[in-house]
Amino acid sequence: MSLIPSFFGNRRSNVFDPFSLDVWDPFRDFAVSTTRTPETSAFVDTRIDWKETPEAHVFKADVPGLKKEEVKVEVEDDRVLQISGERNVEKEDKNDTWHRVERSSGKFMRRFRLPENAKMDQVKASMENGVLTVTVPKLEVKKPDVKAVEISG
């Protein structure tokens, strides 16, 4: 429906009407599963930031409740950084009564293709307060030598 009345008569609102509030959604008819399983919830909830500084590429991943032994950082030959791990399900006791389970568990894995300027042999990782920090140093960009040429004549 349009907020501004049409000057061309009383027509129905549609996506071709520039004053229409109807918005075309190309994904409206696709069924999307919103069911979260323990296998997918941890993967979806693992948030990673990637920033580039003049010296390095820095990745920060939120992995609350995990020990450094439960997280793997791997580098593949074709400049791929892989961060993976597993959050284990808490052991259940028969006498416990659960009212809510919101913390995710399961495996997670994220992969990033690094640019050509990454020093893949000098990757460092550290973990503090549930945040994994992976630092990938960058190759130094060599400035071309500029030589002044004297003009004769």
Phi, psi and chi 1 to 4 in degrees:
 res  aa     phi    psi   chi1   chi2   chi3   chi4
   1 MET       -  144.7  176.0  175.7 -122.1      -
   2 SER   -95.8  141.5  176.7      -      -      -
   3 LEU   -75.8  -30.8  -70.8  175.8      -      -
   4 ILE  -103.6  128.6  -58.5  172.2      -      -
   5 PRO   -63.9  145.7   12.6  -17.3      -      -
   6 SER   -74.5  140.2  173.1      -      -      -
   7 PHE   -84.1   -7.7  -64.8  108.1      -      -
   8 PHE  -106.2   30.8  -55.3  108.0      -      -
   9 GLY    98.6 -176.2      -      -      -      -
  10 ASN   -92.7   84.3 -169.9   10.8      -      -
  11 ARG  -105.6  160.6   28.0  178.0 -153.2  157.2
  12 ARG   -74.0  154.3  -70.6 -172.0  175.3 -177.6
  13 SER   -75.6  139.1  171.9      -      -      -
  14 ASN  -153.1  178.1   64.5   42.4      -      -
  15 VAL   -69.4  -16.9  -67.3      -      -      -
  16 PHE   -89.0   -8.4  -59.5  109.5      -      -
  17 ASP   -82.4  115.3 -178.8   -1.6      -      -
  18 PRO   -64.5  -17.9   19.9  -26.9      -      -
  19 PHE  -101.5    8.1  -61.2  111.1      -      -
  20 SER   -77.8  147.2  174.4      -      -      -
  21 LEU   -91.0   -7.4  -68.3  179.1      -      -
  22 ASP   -69.0  131.6  -68.5  -16.5      -      -
  23 VAL  -115.6  129.5  177.8      -      -      -
  24 TRP   -74.3  126.7  178.2   62.3      -      -
  25 ASP  -115.1  107.3 -178.5    7.6      -      -
  26 PRO   -68.1  -16.7   23.8  -31.7      -      -
  27 PHE  -102.3    8.2  -56.5  106.7      -      -
  28 ARG   -58.1  -38.8  176.1  178.2   36.4 -152.5
  29 ASP   -89.2   -2.8  -64.2  -32.0      -      -
  30 PHE   -85.9  133.1  -71.4  104.3      -      -
  31 ALA   -82.9  124.5      -      -      -      -
  32 VAL  -114.3  126.4  178.1      -      -      -
  33 SER   -79.4  124.8  173.2      -      -      -
  34 THR  -104.1   10.1   57.4      -      -      -
  35 THR   -72.4  126.4  -52.6      -      -      -
  36 ARG  -106.5  127.2  -67.3  177.8   58.7  176.9
  37 THR  -107.0  161.2   63.2      -      -      -
  38 PRO   -57.4  -28.7  -25.6   32.8      -      -
  39 GLU   -71.6  -31.8  -67.2   79.8   27.6      -
  40 THR   -99.9  -24.8   60.5      -      -      -
  41 SER   -66.8  -40.5   61.6      -      -      -
  42 ALA   -67.5  -38.5      -      -      -      -
  43 PHE   -62.5  -44.1  176.9   81.2      -      -
  44 VAL   -69.2  -36.5  170.9      -      -      -
  45 ASP   -82.6   -6.8  -68.7  -19.0      -      -
  46 THR   -78.3  108.5  -56.5      -      -      -
  47 ARG   -96.5  133.5  -53.6  -76.4 -172.0 -145.8
  48 ILE  -133.7  130.6  -61.6  179.4      -      -
  49 ASP  -102.3  142.8  -64.6  -23.5      -      -
  50 TRP  -128.6  117.2  174.6    2.9      -      -
  51 LYS  -123.7  153.6   74.9  174.7  176.5  179.3
  52 GLU  -116.0  125.7 -176.7  175.0   -6.3      -
  53 THR  -107.1  172.1   66.7      -      -      -
  54 PRO   -60.6  -24.6  -25.3   33.4      -      -
  55 GLU  -100.6  -25.0  -61.3   81.8   28.7      -
  56 ALA  -159.7  168.1      -      -      -      -
  57 HIS  -100.4  128.3  -64.9  -85.4      -      -
  58 VAL  -120.9  125.5 -179.3      -      -      -
  59 PHE  -111.7  133.6  -63.4   83.3      -      -
  60 LYS  -125.8  124.0  -69.1 -165.5  178.2 -131.2
  61 ALA  -119.8  133.1      -      -      -      -
  62 ASP   -83.0  114.1  -71.7  -21.2      -      -
  63 VAL  -132.7   63.7  -73.0      -      -      -
  64 PRO   -63.9  139.8   24.0  -32.1      -      -
  65 GLY    81.2   -0.3      -      -      -      -
  66 LEU   -99.6  146.5  -69.0 -177.9      -      -
  67 LYS   -90.9  159.5  -61.0  175.0 -172.7  145.7
  68 LYS   -63.0  -24.1   66.2 -179.9 -177.5  177.7
  69 GLU   -71.9  -18.0  -63.8   81.9   21.2      -
  70 GLU   -93.3   -0.2  -62.5  171.6  -41.3      -
  71 VAL  -119.2  138.2  177.7      -      -      -
  72 LYS  -119.0  135.9  -87.0 -160.2  -47.4 -165.3
  73 VAL  -120.0  120.7  176.7      -      -      -
  74 GLU  -128.5  151.0  -61.1  171.9  -48.7      -
  75 VAL  -123.8  127.7  176.3      -      -      -
  76 GLU   -99.2  161.7  -64.4  177.4    8.8      -
  77 ASP   -59.3  -34.5  -69.8  -23.6      -      -
  78 ASP   -90.3   38.3   51.6  -10.6      -      -
  79 ARG    60.6   44.1  -65.9 -175.4  -22.2  -85.8
  80 VAL  -112.8  126.0  174.0      -      -      -
  81 LEU   -98.8  127.6  172.9   69.2      -      -
  82 GLN  -121.8  127.2  178.3  173.5  -56.9      -
  83 ILE  -116.5  122.9  -60.4  170.7      -      -
  84 SER  -144.0  168.0   61.6      -      -      -
  85 GLY   175.8 -172.0      -      -      -      -
  86 GLU  -147.7  132.7 -175.4  171.1    0.6      -
  87 ARG   -99.3  120.6  -66.7 -175.8 -179.7  114.4
  88 ASN   -84.7  149.3  -65.6  -42.6      -      -
  89 VAL   -72.5  138.9  178.7      -      -      -
  90 GLU   -66.7  139.0 -160.7  169.4  -54.5      -
  91 LYS   -64.2  131.2 -173.2  179.2  171.8 -175.3
  92 GLU   -92.5  137.0 -119.8 -177.6   88.6      -
  93 ASP  -107.0  138.2 -172.3   -4.3      -      -
  94 LYS   -61.2  -26.1  -62.6  -79.4 -175.2 -157.1
  95 ASN   -85.4   -8.0  -61.6  -31.6      -      -
  96 ASP   -80.2  144.7  -68.5  -16.4      -      -
  97 THR  -116.1  113.4  -58.5      -      -      -
  98 TRP   -86.8  130.4  -70.9   84.7      -      -
  99 HIS  -100.4  -31.8  -65.5  -77.7      -      -
 100 ARG  -151.1  143.7  -90.4 -173.3  108.8   64.7
 101 VAL  -131.3  104.3  177.6      -      -      -
 102 GLU  -117.6  -20.1  -68.1 -176.2   -9.5      -
 103 ARG   -75.7  135.4  -64.1 -175.1  -55.0  146.0
 104 SER   -83.6  155.7   58.3      -      -      -
 105 SER  -142.9  161.9   61.6      -      -      -
 106 GLY   124.2 -172.7      -      -      -      -
 107 LYS   -89.6  150.9  -65.3  179.9 -178.6 -178.4
 108 PHE  -137.6  153.4   67.0   91.8      -      -
 109 MET  -156.0  132.9 -179.7 -177.9   66.8      -
 110 ARG  -130.6  140.0  -61.9  -68.8  -57.1  -87.2
 111 ARG  -126.3  140.3  -65.6  168.0   56.4   96.8
 112 PHE  -133.9  128.7  -58.8   92.4      -      -
 113 ARG   -86.5  121.9 -179.5  166.9  -54.4  -80.7
 114 LEU   -90.0  152.8  -63.0  170.2      -      -
 115 PRO   -71.8  170.9   16.2  -20.8      -      -
 116 GLU   -59.5  -27.8  -65.6  -77.8  -21.2      -
 117 ASN   -83.9   10.9   65.4   -6.6      -      -
 118 ALA   -86.6  134.0      -      -      -      -
 119 LYS   -87.2   91.8  -71.6 -175.4 -178.5  178.3
 120 MET   -68.0  -20.4  -59.6  -55.6  -70.4      -
 121 ASP   -88.6   -0.4   56.6  -21.6      -      -
 122 GLN  -123.9   29.4  -63.7 -179.7   11.1      -
 123 VAL   -71.4  135.1  175.9      -      -      -
 124 LYS  -125.6  146.4  -68.5 -174.8  172.5   37.9
 125 ALA  -135.8  143.2      -      -      -      -
 126 SER  -144.3  158.5   64.5      -      -      -
 127 MET  -136.4  130.3 -158.8  152.4  121.1      -
 128 GLU  -149.1  130.5 -173.5  176.4  -24.8      -
 129 ASN    52.9   41.6  -64.1  -32.0      -      -
 130 GLY    76.9   13.1      -      -      -      -
 131 VAL  -121.3  120.3  177.8      -      -      -
 132 LEU   -89.1  128.5  171.1   71.9      -      -
 133 THR  -117.5  121.0  -57.7      -      -      -
 134 VAL  -114.1  125.4  179.1      -      -      -
 135 THR  -115.6  124.0  -55.2      -      -      -
 136 VAL  -115.3  105.7 -176.8      -      -      -
 137 PRO   -62.3  155.2  -17.6   28.1      -      -
 138 LYS  -104.3  150.7  -69.1  168.1   48.5  175.8
 139 LEU   -67.4  143.6  -64.8  169.5      -      -
 140 GLU   -72.3  132.9  -67.4  179.1   26.8      -
 141 VAL   -83.9  118.0  178.1      -      -      -
 142 LYS   -78.9  128.0 -128.0 -179.1 -179.4 -179.8
 143 LYS   -78.5  135.0  -66.6 -178.9 -178.7  177.6
 144 PRO   -67.4  141.6   19.4  -26.2      -      -
 145 ASP   -73.0  125.8  -67.3  -25.1      -      -
 146 VAL  -106.6  125.4  177.8      -      -      -
 147 LYS  -117.9  124.6  180.0 -178.2  172.8 -175.2
 148 ALA   -74.6  136.3      -      -      -      -
 149 VAL  -109.6  128.3  177.0      -      -      -
 150 GLU   -78.1  136.4 -169.2  174.5  -42.8      -
 151 ILE   -94.9  124.1  -58.5  173.5      -      -
 152 SER   -95.5  161.2   62.7      -      -      -
 153 GLY   133.7      -      -      -      -      -
